[in-house]
C-alpha cells in the first residue's frame, strides 16, 4: 500500500494534479496573486465544488 501511495504522490507531482488517496482526501494547492480579489462568491466553496465535480466526473480518485 505504501508503494501505491508513493507512486500516486509521484504522479501527482509530475502531472501537477491534486494528490488523492483512497481516503477521499484531496490536497489542493491554490496560487493567486496578491492583487487578486475574489468577488461574487467564496473561494473555499469554489474549491470544494471543484473537487466535488472532479470526483463526480471521474477526474479525481486513486491512480492505479
KAUR-V447622 format. One record per run of one state. SS is the DSSP state (a for helix, b for strand, c for the rest). FROM is the first residue (numbers start at 1). TO is the last residue. If there is no record, write none. Layout:
BEGIN
SS/FROM/TO  SS/FROM/TO
END
This chain:
BEGIN
c/1/1  a/2/15  c/16/18  b/19/20  c/21/25  b/26/27  c/28/42  a/43/56  c/57/64
END
